[in-house]
Amino acid sequence: MKREWQVRHAVAECPDGQRRWDYAYQFLLRWMMEQTAEQQPSQENEHENRSICTSIDQSPNAKPKH
């Protein structure tokens, strides 16, 4: 025998819902700021392993040095 299910939705107001939402939102903001701060390298370390170019402005007809 196959059952037929019926789903009913009801909204129930929670007295401390606004406070809990504010707490969760502040927690997520704080976590996001911490993650962003950890991912940003300092300016000194950003260019540490890059090679040095002899010239930036080469003429358009110059052959690339590969």
Sequence and secondary structure as in RCSB ss.txt:
>XXXX:A:sequence
MKREWQVRHAVAECPDGQRRWDYAYQFLLRWMMEQTAEQQPSQENEHENRSICTSIDQSPNAKPKH
>XXXX:A:secstr
              TTHHHHHHHHHHHHHHHHHHHHHHHS  HHHHTTT    S SS  TTS    
